C-alpha cells in the first residue's frame, strides 16, 4: 500500500510539474522533460527486448536458425537508443 501511495504522489508531482512549461522555460520543466524521455527510453527498451526474446531468441534455441536475421535487425533497432 505504501508503494502505491508513493507512486501516486510522485506521478502527480511529475504531472503537475509538466505544466510549468506554460509559465515559461524554467528548470523544473526541463527536469520533467528529461524524466519523461528517460522513462520512455527505458520502456521502449524493455518492451522491444521482451518482443525479441519471445519471437526470435526462443525460436533460435528451438532450432529455427532463419531467425538469426531477426536478431541482426533487432540489434539495429536497439542501436537507435544511443
Secondary structure, 3 states (H helix, E strand, C coil): CHHHHHHHHHHHHHHHHHHHHHHCCCHHHHHHHHHHHHHHHHHHHHHHHHHHHHHHHHHHHCCCHHHHHHHHHHHHHHHCCC
